[in-house]
Amino acid sequence: MKQKDKEKLNQLNKAGLLKELEKEISELTPIVVDKRLGKLKDVKMVAKNRDKIAFIKTRIREREL
């Protein structure tokens, strides 16, 4: 993560804007799916985005068939 992004996240956190902070984090760490393995590269986001991950994996499987 870039220094500029870290500073922005710290400012949001200090202001108490937790929802905006979570939104920023999700934008900065997009879901990256490895098509061959079907696994996430950024493991931290797994728990928060299980539904999105399942949807993406399903779409990948449908394309492969």
N, CA, C, O and CB atoms as a CASP TS submission, in Angstrom:
PFRMAT TS
TARGET T0000
AUTHOR 0000-0000-0000
METHOD Language model
MODEL 1
PARENT N/A
ATOM      1  N   MET     1       0.844  -1.177   0.000  1.00  0.00           N
ATOM      2  CA  MET     1       0.000   0.000   0.000  1.00  0.00           C
ATOM      3  C   MET     1       0.893   1.245   0.000  1.00  0.00           C
ATOM      4  O   MET     1       1.899   1.303   0.707  1.00  0.00           O
ATOM      5  CB  MET     1      -0.962  -0.004   1.225  1.00  0.00           C
ATOM      6  N   LYS     2       0.512   2.214  -0.789  1.00  0.00           N
ATOM      7  CA  LYS     2       1.310   3.431  -0.889  1.00  0.00           C
ATOM      8  C   LYS     2       1.186   4.283   0.372  1.00  0.00           C
ATOM      9  O   LYS     2       0.199   4.199   1.102  1.00  0.00           O
ATOM     10  CB  LYS     2       0.887   4.240  -2.112  1.00  0.00           C
ATOM     11  N   GLN     3       2.199   5.097   0.608  1.00  0.00           N
ATOM     12  CA  GLN     3       2.217   5.965   1.790  1.00  0.00           C
ATOM     13  C   GLN     3       1.022   6.923   1.779  1.00  0.00           C
ATOM     14  O   GLN     3       0.414   7.181   2.818  1.00  0.00           O
ATOM     15  CB  GLN     3       3.539   6.764   1.854  1.00  0.00           C
ATOM     16  N   LYS     4       0.695   7.439   0.606  1.00  0.00           N
ATOM     17  CA  LYS     4      -0.432   8.364   0.466  1.00  0.00           C
ATOM     18  C   LYS     4      -1.744   7.694   0.894  1.00  0.00           C
ATOM     19  O   LYS     4      -2.569   8.298   1.579  1.00  0.00           O
ATOM     20  CB  LYS     4      -0.540   8.864  -0.992  1.00  0.00           C
ATOM     21  N   ASP     5      -1.917   6.437   0.477  1.00  0.00           N
ATOM     22  CA  ASP     5      -3.121   5.687   0.839  1.00  0.00           C
ATOM     23  C   ASP     5      -3.180   5.439   2.337  1.00  0.00           C
ATOM     24  O   ASP     5      -4.245   5.550   2.943  1.00  0.00           O
ATOM     25  CB  ASP     5      -3.171   4.358   0.087  1.00  0.00           C
ATOM     26  N   LYS     6      -2.039   5.103   2.941  1.00  0.00           N
ATOM     27  CA  LYS     6      -1.989   4.864   4.386  1.00  0.00           C
ATOM     28  C   LYS     6      -2.376   6.122   5.159  1.00  0.00           C
ATOM     29  O   LYS     6      -3.118   6.053   6.139  1.00  0.00           O
ATOM     30  CB  LYS     6      -0.584   4.397   4.805  1.00  0.00           C
ATOM     31  N   GLU     7      -1.869   7.269   4.712  1.00  0.00           N
ATOM     32  CA  GLU     7      -2.192   8.535   5.377  1.00  0.00           C
ATOM     33  C   GLU     7      -3.690   8.825   5.283  1.00  0.00           C
ATOM     34  O   GLU     7      -4.301   9.276   6.252  1.00  0.00           O
ATOM     35  CB  GLU     7      -1.385   9.696   4.757  1.00  0.00           C
ATOM     36  N   LYS     8      -4.268   8.569   4.130  1.00  0.00           N
ATOM     37  CA  LYS     8      -5.698   8.804   3.934  1.00  0.00           C
ATOM     38  C   LYS     8      -6.518   7.910   4.865  1.00  0.00           C
ATOM     39  O   LYS     8      -7.486   8.363   5.475  1.00  0.00           O
ATOM     40  CB  LYS     8      -6.094   8.552   2.463  1.00  0.00           C
ATOM     41  N   LEU     9      -6.125   6.634   4.971  1.00  0.00           N
ATOM     42  CA  LEU     9      -6.827   5.704   5.859  1.00  0.00           C
ATOM     43  C   LEU     9      -6.697   6.125   7.315  1.00  0.00           C
ATOM     44  O   LEU     9      -7.662   6.026   8.075  1.00  0.00           O
ATOM     45  CB  LEU     9      -6.287   4.285   5.678  1.00  0.00           C
ATOM     46  N   ASN    10      -5.514   6.594   7.716  1.00  0.00           N
ATOM     47  CA  ASN    10      -5.311   7.055   9.088  1.00  0.00           C
ATOM     48  C   ASN    10      -6.180   8.266   9.402  1.00  0.00           C
ATOM     49  O   ASN    10      -6.740   8.361  10.494  1.00  0.00           O
ATOM     50  CB  ASN    10      -3.841   7.393   9.321  1.00  0.00           C
ATOM     51  N   GLN    11      -6.298   9.197   8.450  1.00  0.00           N
ATOM     52  CA  GLN    11      -7.133  10.381   8.655  1.00  0.00           C
ATOM     53  C   GLN    11      -8.599   9.987   8.828  1.00  0.00           C
ATOM     54  O   GLN    11      -9.290  10.513   9.702  1.00  0.00           O
ATOM     55  CB  GLN    11      -6.981  11.357   7.475  1.00  0.00           C
ATOM     56  N   LEU    12      -9.069   9.063   7.995  1.00  0.00           N
ATOM     57  CA  LEU    12     -10.455   8.605   8.107  1.00  0.00           C
ATOM     58  C   LEU    12     -10.691   7.921   9.449  1.00  0.00           C
ATOM     59  O   LEU    12     -11.735   8.108  10.075  1.00  0.00           O
ATOM     60  CB  LEU    12     -10.801   7.646   6.956  1.00  0.00           C
ATOM     61  N   ASN    13      -9.720   7.132   9.884  1.00  0.00           N
ATOM     62  CA  ASN    13      -9.853   6.405  11.143  1.00  0.00           C
ATOM     63  C   ASN    13      -9.911   7.378  12.317  1.00  0.00           C
ATOM     64  O   ASN    13     -10.714   7.197  13.231  1.00  0.00           O
ATOM     65  CB  ASN    13      -8.685   5.417  11.323  1.00  0.00           C
ATOM     66  N   LYS    14      -9.066   8.410  12.298  1.00  0.00           N
ATOM     67  CA  LYS    14      -9.050   9.404  13.373  1.00  0.00           C
ATOM     68  C   LYS    14     -10.359  10.182  13.432  1.00  0.00           C
ATOM     69  O   LYS    14     -10.812  10.564  14.511  1.00  0.00           O
ATOM     70  CB  LYS    14      -7.880  10.369  13.186  1.00  0.00           C
ATOM     71  N   ALA    15     -10.963  10.415  12.274  1.00  0.00           N
ATOM     72  CA  ALA    15     -12.216  11.166  12.223  1.00  0.00           C
ATOM     73  C   ALA    15     -13.406  10.308  12.658  1.00  0.00           C
ATOM     74  O   ALA    15     -14.507  10.823  12.850  1.00  0.00           O
ATOM     75  CB  ALA    15     -12.449  11.704  10.810  1.00  0.00           C
ATOM     76  N   GLY    16     -13.186   9.014  12.812  1.00  0.00           N
ATOM     77  CA  GLY    16     -14.256   8.123  13.253  1.00  0.00           C
ATOM     78  C   GLY    16     -15.184   7.689  12.137  1.00  0.00           C
ATOM     79  O   GLY    16     -16.319   7.288  12.392  1.00  0.00           O
ATOM     80  N   LEU    17     -14.720   7.766  10.919  1.00  0.00           N
ATOM     81  CA  LEU    17     -15.554   7.403   9.778  1.00  0.00           C
ATOM     82  C   LEU    17     -15.270   5.952   9.381  1.00  0.00           C
ATOM     83  O   LEU    17     -14.632   5.685   8.363  1.00  0.00           O
ATOM     84  CB  LEU    17     -15.300   8.364   8.578  1.00  0.00           C
ATOM     85  N   LEU    18     -15.757   5.026  10.206  1.00  0.00           N
ATOM     86  CA  LEU    18     -15.413   3.617  10.011  1.00  0.00           C
ATOM     87  C   LEU    18     -15.996   3.030   8.734  1.00  0.00           C
ATOM     88  O   LEU    18     -15.348   2.213   8.079  1.00  0.00           O
ATOM     89  CB  LEU    18     -15.883   2.811  11.188  1.00  0.00           C
ATOM     90  N   LYS    19     -17.213   3.433   8.367  1.00  0.00           N
ATOM     91  CA  LYS    19     -17.813   2.887   7.149  1.00  0.00           C
ATOM     92  C   LYS    19     -17.021   3.323   5.925  1.00  0.00           C
ATOM     93  O   LYS    19     -16.776   2.528   5.018  1.00  0.00           O
ATOM     94  CB  LYS    19     -19.281   3.332   7.019  1.00  0.00           C
ATOM     95  N   GLU    20     -16.623   4.591   5.905  1.00  0.00           N
ATOM     96  CA  GLU    20     -15.822   5.073   4.792  1.00  0.00           C
ATOM     97  C   GLU    20     -14.452   4.421   4.785  1.00  0.00           C
ATOM     98  O   GLU    20     -13.884   4.166   3.723  1.00  0.00           O
ATOM     99  CB  GLU    20     -15.682   6.586   4.853  1.00  0.00           C
ATOM    100  N   LEU    21     -13.923   4.152   5.966  1.00  0.00           N
ATOM    101  CA  LEU    21     -12.635   3.471   6.083  1.00  0.00           C
ATOM    102  C   LEU    21     -12.723   2.075   5.463  1.00  0.00           C
ATOM    103  O   LEU    21     -11.845   1.681   4.696  1.00  0.00           O
ATOM    104  CB  LEU    21     -12.198   3.379   7.568  1.00  0.00           C
ATOM    105  N   GLU    22     -13.771   1.333   5.792  1.00  0.00           N
ATOM    106  CA  GLU    22     -13.951  -0.003   5.222  1.00  0.00           C
ATOM    107  C   GLU    22     -14.114   0.053   3.708  1.00  0.00           C
ATOM    108  O   GLU    22     -13.613  -0.809   2.986  1.00  0.00           O
ATOM    109  CB  GLU    22     -15.163  -0.688   5.850  1.00  0.00           C
ATOM    110  N   LYS    23     -14.819   1.074   3.238  1.00  0.00           N
ATOM    111  CA  LYS    23     -15.004   1.242   1.796  1.00  0.00           C
ATOM    112  C   LYS    23     -13.664   1.493   1.112  1.00  0.00           C
ATOM    113  O   LYS    23     -13.379   0.910   0.066  1.00  0.00           O
ATOM    114  CB  LYS    23     -15.977   2.402   1.504  1.00  0.00           C
ATOM    115  N   GLU    24     -12.839   2.361   1.704  1.00  0.00           N
ATOM    116  CA  GLU    24     -11.514   2.654   1.160  1.00  0.00           C
ATOM    117  C   GLU    24     -10.648   1.400   1.124  1.00  0.00           C
ATOM    118  O   GLU    24      -9.961   1.142   0.136  1.00  0.00           O
ATOM    119  CB  GLU    24     -10.825   3.746   1.987  1.00  0.00           C
ATOM    120  N   ILE    25     -10.683   0.620   2.205  1.00  0.00           N
ATOM    121  CA  ILE    25      -9.870  -0.596   2.262  1.00  0.00           C
ATOM    122  C   ILE    25     -10.293  -1.563   1.164  1.00  0.00           C
ATOM    123  O   ILE    25      -9.443  -2.167   0.510  1.00  0.00           O
ATOM    124  CB  ILE    25      -9.990  -1.270   3.646  1.00  0.00           C
ATOM    125  N   SER    26     -11.600  -1.715   0.957  1.00  0.00           N
ATOM    126  CA  SER    26     -12.071  -2.639  -0.070  1.00  0.00           C
ATOM    127  C   SER    26     -11.681  -2.161  -1.469  1.00  0.00           C
ATOM    128  O   SER    26     -11.445  -2.982  -2.356  1.00  0.00           O
ATOM    129  CB  SER    26     -13.587  -2.805   0.024  1.00  0.00           C
ATOM    130  N   GLU    27     -11.612  -0.841  -1.675  1.00  0.00           N
ATOM    131  CA  GLU    27     -11.186  -0.323  -2.970  1.00  0.00           C
ATOM    132  C   GLU    27      -9.684  -0.487  -3.172  1.00  0.00           C
ATOM    133  O   GLU    27      -9.230  -0.730  -4.290  1.00  0.00           O
ATOM    134  CB  GLU    27     -11.572   1.142  -3.102  1.00  0.00           C
ATOM    135  N   LEU    28      -8.914  -0.354  -2.097  1.00  0.00           N
ATOM    136  CA  LEU    28      -7.459  -0.443  -2.211  1.00  0.00           C
ATOM    137  C   LEU    28      -6.980  -1.881  -2.368  1.00  0.00           C
ATOM    138  O   LEU    28      -5.939  -2.124  -2.978  1.00  0.00           O
ATOM    139  CB  LEU    28      -6.804   0.183  -0.996  1.00  0.00           C
ATOM    140  N   THR    29      -7.729  -2.833  -1.825  1.00  0.00           N
ATOM    141  CA  THR    29      -7.354  -4.240  -1.964  1.00  0.00           C
ATOM    142  C   THR    29      -8.455  -4.973  -2.710  1.00  0.00           C
ATOM    143  O   THR    29      -9.306  -5.615  -2.096  1.00  0.00           O
ATOM    144  CB  THR    29      -7.098  -4.895  -0.576  1.00  0.00           C
ATOM    145  N   PRO    30      -8.441  -4.878  -4.036  1.00  0.00           N
ATOM    146  CA  PRO    30      -9.483  -5.535  -4.812  1.00  0.00           C
ATOM    147  C   PRO    30      -9.357  -7.052  -4.728  1.00  0.00           C
ATOM    148  O   PRO    30      -8.287  -7.592  -4.445  1.00  0.00           O
ATOM    149  CB  PRO    30      -9.426  -5.081  -6.269  1.00  0.00           C
ATOM    150  N   ILE    31     -10.468  -7.718  -4.978  1.00  0.00           N
ATOM    151  CA  ILE    31     -10.455  -9.179  -4.972  1.00  0.00           C
ATOM    152  C   ILE    31      -9.721  -9.654  -6.223  1.00  0.00           C
ATOM    153  O   ILE    31     -10.116  -9.339  -7.346  1.00  0.00           O
ATOM    154  CB  ILE    31     -11.912  -9.765  -4.914  1.00  0.00           C
ATOM    155  N   VAL    32      -8.659 -10.407  -6.015  1.00  0.00           N
ATOM    156  CA  VAL    32      -7.887 -10.930  -7.134  1.00  0.00           C
ATOM    157  C   VAL    32      -8.005 -12.451  -7.104  1.00  0.00           C
ATOM    158  O   VAL    32      -7.554 -13.099  -6.159  1.00  0.00           O
ATOM    159  CB  VAL    32      -6.384 -10.468  -7.065  1.00  0.00           C
ATOM    160  N   VAL    33      -8.605 -13.004  -8.129  1.00  0.00           N
ATOM    161  CA  VAL    33      -8.802 -14.445  -8.166  1.00  0.00           C
ATOM    162  C   VAL    33      -7.809 -15.055  -9.151  1.00  0.00           C
ATOM    163  O   VAL    33      -7.714 -14.626 -10.301  1.00  0.00           O
ATOM    164  CB  VAL    33     -10.264 -14.799  -8.558  1.00  0.00           C
ATOM    165  N   ASP    34      -7.081 -16.050  -8.690  1.00  0.00           N
ATOM    166  CA  ASP    34      -6.199 -16.800  -9.564  1.00  0.00           C
ATOM    167  C   ASP    34      -7.064 -17.834 -10.272  1.00  0.00           C
ATOM    168  O   ASP    34      -7.597 -18.734  -9.623  1.00  0.00           O
ATOM    169  CB  ASP    34      -5.013 -17.471  -8.768  1.00  0.00           C
ATOM    170  N   LYS    35      -7.212 -17.726 -11.577  1.00  0.00           N
ATOM    171  CA  LYS    35      -8.175 -18.549 -12.306  1.00  0.00           C
ATOM    172  C   LYS    35      -7.854 -20.036 -12.232  1.00  0.00           C
ATOM    173  O   LYS    35      -8.769 -20.858 -12.182  1.00  0.00           O
ATOM    174  CB  LYS    35      -8.229 -18.118 -13.747  1.00  0.00           C
ATOM    175  N   ARG    36      -6.587 -20.394 -12.225  1.00  0.00           N
ATOM    176  CA  ARG    36      -6.246 -21.820 -12.201  1.00  0.00           C
ATOM    177  C   ARG    36      -6.540 -22.438 -10.845  1.00  0.00           C
ATOM    178  O   ARG    36      -7.077 -23.543 -10.764  1.00  0.00           O
ATOM    179  CB  ARG    36      -4.775 -22.023 -12.554  1.00  0.00           C
ATOM    180  N   LEU    37      -6.192 -21.730  -9.785  1.00  0.00           N
ATOM    181  CA  LEU    37      -6.363 -22.279  -8.443  1.00  0.00           C
ATOM    182  C   LEU    37      -7.699 -21.900  -7.831  1.00  0.00           C
ATOM    183  O   LEU    37      -8.209 -22.604  -6.959  1.00  0.00           O
ATOM    184  CB  LEU    37      -5.247 -21.811  -7.546  1.00  0.00           C
ATOM    185  N   GLY    38      -8.274 -20.778  -8.290  1.00  0.00           N
ATOM    186  CA  GLY    38      -9.532 -20.315  -7.724  1.00  0.00           C
ATOM    187  C   GLY    38      -9.364 -19.825  -6.299  1.00  0.00           C
ATOM    188  O   GLY    38     -10.305 -19.880  -5.507  1.00  0.00           O
ATOM    189  N   LYS    39      -8.175 -19.347  -5.966  1.00  0.00           N
ATOM    190  CA  LYS    39      -7.909 -18.888  -4.601  1.00  0.00           C
ATOM    191  C   LYS    39      -7.633 -17.392  -4.610  1.00  0.00           C
ATOM    192  O   LYS    39      -7.248 -16.819  -5.629  1.00  0.00           O
ATOM    193  CB  LYS    39      -6.716 -19.657  -3.978  1.00  0.00           C
ATOM    194  N   LEU    40      -7.835 -16.780  -3.465  1.00  0.00           N
ATOM    195  CA  LEU    40      -7.551 -15.354  -3.347  1.00  0.00           C
ATOM    196  C   LEU    40      -6.082 -15.123  -3.066  1.00  0.00           C
ATOM    197  O   LEU    40      -5.443 -15.899  -2.356  1.00  0.00           O
ATOM    198  CB  LEU    40      -8.402 -14.723  -2.248  1.00  0.00           C
ATOM    199  N   LYS    41      -5.559 -14.065  -3.622  1.00  0.00           N
ATOM    200  CA  LYS    41      -4.182 -13.689  -3.325  1.00  0.00           C
ATOM    201  C   LYS    41      -4.123 -12.860  -2.049  1.00  0.00           C
ATOM    202  O   LYS    41      -3.136 -12.907  -1.315  1.00  0.00           O
ATOM    203  CB  LYS    41      -3.567 -12.908  -4.500  1.00  0.00           C
ATOM    204  N   ASP    42      -5.177 -12.106  -1.788  1.00  0.00           N
ATOM    205  CA  ASP    42      -5.219 -11.301  -0.567  1.00  0.00           C
ATOM    206  C   ASP    42      -6.151 -11.982   0.429  1.00  0.00           C
ATOM    207  O   ASP    42      -7.368 -11.815   0.358  1.00  0.00           O
ATOM    208  CB  ASP    42      -5.691  -9.836  -0.865  1.00  0.00           C
ATOM    209  N   VAL    43      -5.586 -12.743   1.347  1.00  0.00           N
ATOM    210  CA  VAL    43      -6.363 -13.595   2.248  1.00  0.00           C
ATOM    211  C   VAL    43      -7.156 -12.784   3.268  1.00  0.00           C
ATOM    212  O   VAL    43      -8.168 -13.266   3.776  1.00  0.00           O
ATOM    213  CB  VAL    43      -5.445 -14.563   2.970  1.00  0.00           C
ATOM    214  N   LYS    44      -6.723 -11.576   3.575  1.00  0.00           N
ATOM    215  CA  LYS    44      -7.390 -10.756   4.587  1.00  0.00           C
ATOM    216  C   LYS    44      -8.836 -10.449   4.216  1.00  0.00           C
ATOM    217  O   LYS    44      -9.680 -10.281   5.096  1.00  0.00           O
ATOM    218  CB  LYS    44      -6.629  -9.459   4.791  1.00  0.00           C
ATOM    219  N   MET    45      -9.122 -10.376   2.942  1.00  0.00           N
ATOM    220  CA  MET    45     -10.447  -9.966   2.499  1.00  0.00           C
ATOM    221  C   MET    45     -11.412 -11.145   2.348  1.00  0.00           C
ATOM    222  O   MET    45     -12.575 -10.946   1.999  1.00  0.00           O
ATOM    223  CB  MET    45     -10.339  -9.227   1.189  1.00  0.00           C
ATOM    224  N   VAL    46     -10.940 -12.373   2.608  1.00  0.00           N
ATOM    225  CA  VAL    46     -11.776 -13.556   2.385  1.00  0.00           C
ATOM    226  C   VAL    46     -13.056 -13.511   3.199  1.00  0.00           C
ATOM    227  O   VAL    46     -14.145 -13.677   2.650  1.00  0.00           O
ATOM    228  CB  VAL    46     -11.002 -14.815   2.725  1.00  0.00           C
ATOM    229  N   ALA    47     -12.941 -13.288   4.500  1.00  0.00           N
ATOM    230  CA  ALA    47     -14.101 -13.351   5.385  1.00  0.00           C
ATOM    231  C   ALA    47     -15.159 -12.310   5.017  1.00  0.00           C
ATOM    232  O   ALA    47     -16.354 -12.604   5.036  1.00  0.00           O
ATOM    233  CB  ALA    47     -13.665 -13.154   6.830  1.00  0.00           C
ATOM    234  N   LYS    48     -14.723 -11.103   4.684  1.00  0.00           N
ATOM    235  CA  LYS    48     -15.668 -10.030   4.382  1.00  0.00           C
ATOM    236  C   LYS    48     -16.380 -10.236   3.050  1.00  0.00           C
ATOM    237  O   LYS    48     -17.516  -9.796   2.874  1.00  0.00           O
ATOM    238  CB  LYS    48     -14.950  -8.701   4.372  1.00  0.00           C
ATOM    239  N   ASN    49     -15.712 -10.906   2.114  1.00  0.00           N
ATOM    240  CA  ASN    49     -16.237 -10.961   0.750  1.00  0.00           C
ATOM    241  C   ASN    49     -16.578 -12.371   0.279  1.00  0.00           C
ATOM    242  O   ASN    49     -16.458 -12.668  -0.910  1.00  0.00           O
ATOM    243  CB  ASN    49     -15.247 -10.357  -0.191  1.00  0.00           C
ATOM    244  N   ARG    50     -16.998 -13.237   1.189  1.00  0.00           N
ATOM    245  CA  ARG    50     -17.284 -14.627   0.807  1.00  0.00           C
ATOM    246  C   ARG    50     -18.325 -14.736  -0.308  1.00  0.00           C
ATOM    247  O   ARG    50     -18.169 -15.553  -1.215  1.00  0.00           O
ATOM    248  CB  ARG    50     -17.764 -15.402   2.019  1.00  0.00           C
ATOM    249  N   ASP    51     -19.370 -13.933  -0.255  1.00  0.00           N
ATOM    250  CA  ASP    51     -20.421 -14.004  -1.271  1.00  0.00           C
ATOM    251  C   ASP    51     -19.887 -13.611  -2.644  1.00  0.00           C
ATOM    252  O   ASP    51     -20.167 -14.279  -3.639  1.00  0.00           O
ATOM    253  CB  ASP    51     -21.597 -13.098  -0.887  1.00  0.00           C
ATOM    254  N   LYS    52     -19.116 -12.525  -2.695  1.00  0.00           N
ATOM    255  CA  LYS    52     -18.539 -12.076  -3.961  1.00  0.00           C
ATOM    256  C   LYS    52     -17.583 -13.120  -4.517  1.00  0.00           C
ATOM    257  O   LYS    52     -17.561 -13.380  -5.719  1.00  0.00           O
ATOM    258  CB  LYS    52     -17.813 -10.738  -3.779  1.00  0.00           C
ATOM    259  N   ILE    53     -16.791 -13.715  -3.627  1.00  0.00           N
ATOM    260  CA  ILE    53     -15.816 -14.715  -4.040  1.00  0.00           C
ATOM    261  C   ILE    53     -16.526 -15.925  -4.642  1.00  0.00           C
ATOM    262  O   ILE    53     -16.132 -16.429  -5.694  1.00  0.00           O
ATOM    263  CB  ILE    53     -14.936 -15.141  -2.847  1.00  0.00           C
ATOM    264  N   ALA    54     -17.570 -16.383  -3.966  1.00  0.00           N
ATOM    265  CA  ALA    54     -18.324 -17.536  -4.458  1.00  0.00           C
ATOM    266  C   ALA    54     -18.927 -17.226  -5.827  1.00  0.00           C
ATOM    267  O   ALA    54     -18.925 -18.081  -6.712  1.00  0.00           O
ATOM    268  CB  ALA    54     -19.434 -17.931  -3.455  1.00  0.00           C
ATOM    269  N   PHE    55     -19.439 -16.016  -6.006  1.00  0.00           N
ATOM    270  CA  PHE    55     -20.025 -15.600  -7.275  1.00  0.00           C
ATOM    271  C   PHE    55     -18.970 -15.609  -8.378  1.00  0.00           C
ATOM    272  O   PHE    55     -19.220 -16.119  -9.470  1.00  0.00           O
ATOM    273  CB  PHE    55     -20.652 -14.202  -7.146  1.00  0.00           C
ATOM    274  N   ILE    56     -17.799 -15.052  -8.100  1.00  0.00           N
ATOM    275  CA  ILE    56     -16.716 -14.996  -9.085  1.00  0.00           C
ATOM    276  C   ILE    56     -16.255 -16.406  -9.455  1.00  0.00           C
ATOM    277  O   ILE    56     -16.067 -16.711 -10.632  1.00  0.00           O
ATOM    278  CB  ILE    56     -15.529 -14.172  -8.539  1.00  0.00           C
ATOM    279  N   LYS    57     -16.075 -17.262  -8.448  1.00  0.00           N
ATOM    280  CA  LYS    57     -15.637 -18.639  -8.714  1.00  0.00           C
ATOM    281  C   LYS    57     -16.654 -19.379  -9.572  1.00  0.00           C
ATOM    282  O   LYS    57     -16.282 -20.140 -10.465  1.00  0.00           O
ATOM    283  CB  LYS    57     -15.412 -19.397  -7.395  1.00  0.00           C
ATOM    284  N   THR    58     -17.947 -19.155  -9.301  1.00  0.00           N
ATOM    285  CA  THR    58     -19.001 -19.800 -10.079  1.00  0.00           C
ATOM    286  C   THR    58     -18.931 -19.356 -11.530  1.00  0.00           C
ATOM    287  O   THR    58     -19.045 -20.180 -12.437  1.00  0.00           O
ATOM    288  CB  THR    58     -20.385 -19.484  -9.489  1.00  0.00           C
ATOM    289  N   ARG    59     -18.745 -18.065 -11.758  1.00  0.00           N
ATOM    290  CA  ARG    59     -18.650 -17.538 -13.126  1.00  0.00           C
ATOM    291  C   ARG    59     -17.440 -18.132 -13.856  1.00  0.00           C
ATOM    292  O   ARG    59     -17.533 -18.466 -15.037  1.00  0.00           O
ATOM    293  CB  ARG    59     -18.553 -15.993 -13.103  1.00  0.00           C
ATOM    294  N   ILE    60     -16.321 -18.261 -13.165  1.00  0.00           N
ATOM    295  CA  ILE    60     -15.114 -18.823 -13.780  1.00  0.00           C
ATOM    296  C   ILE    60     -15.364 -20.281 -14.175  1.00  0.00           C
ATOM    297  O   ILE    60     -14.995 -20.704 -15.271  1.00  0.00           O
ATOM    298  CB  ILE    60     -13.902 -18.722 -12.807  1.00  0.00           C
ATOM    299  N   ARG    61     -15.990 -21.041 -13.283  1.00  0.00           N
ATOM    300  CA  ARG    61     -16.288 -22.455 -13.575  1.00  0.00           C
ATOM    301  C   ARG    61     -17.226 -22.578 -14.772  1.00  0.00           C
ATOM    302  O   ARG    61     -17.043 -23.460 -15.611  1.00  0.00           O
ATOM    303  CB  ARG    61     -16.916 -23.142 -12.343  1.00  0.00           C
ATOM    304  N   GLU    62     -18.227 -21.702 -14.860  1.00  0.00           N
ATOM    305  CA  GLU    62     -19.167 -21.749 -15.981  1.00  0.00           C
ATOM    306  C   GLU    62     -18.454 -21.479 -17.302  1.00  0.00           C
ATOM    307  O   GLU    62     -18.764 -22.112 -18.311  1.00  0.00           O
ATOM    308  CB  GLU    62     -20.298 -20.733 -15.776  1.00  0.00           C
ATOM    309  N   ARG    63     -17.507 -20.551 -17.305  1.00  0.00           N
ATOM    310  CA  ARG    63     -16.750 -20.248 -18.520  1.00  0.00           C
ATOM    311  C   ARG    63     -15.885 -21.430 -18.938  1.00  0.00           C
ATOM    312  O   ARG    63     -15.744 -21.715 -20.127  1.00  0.00           O
ATOM    313  CB  ARG    63     -15.877 -19.008 -18.309  1.00  0.00           C
ATOM    314  N   GLU    64     -15.304 -22.121 -17.951  1.00  0.00           N
ATOM    315  CA  GLU    64     -14.420 -23.241 -18.258  1.00  0.00           C
ATOM    316  C   GLU    64     -15.188 -24.426 -18.834  1.00  0.00           C
ATOM    317  O   GLU    64     -14.636 -25.200 -19.615  1.00  0.00           O
ATOM    318  CB  GLU    64     -13.668 -23.670 -17.010  1.00  0.00           C
ATOM    319  N   LEU    65     -16.463 -24.574 -18.451  1.00  0.00           N
ATOM    320  CA  LEU    65     -17.281 -25.670 -18.986  1.00  0.00           C
ATOM    321  C   LEU    65     -17.716 -25.314 -20.382  1.00  0.00           C
ATOM    322  O   LEU    65     -18.416 -26.093 -21.029  1.00  0.00           O
ATOM    323  CB  LEU    65     -18.514 -25.956 -18.088  1.00  0.00           C
TER
END
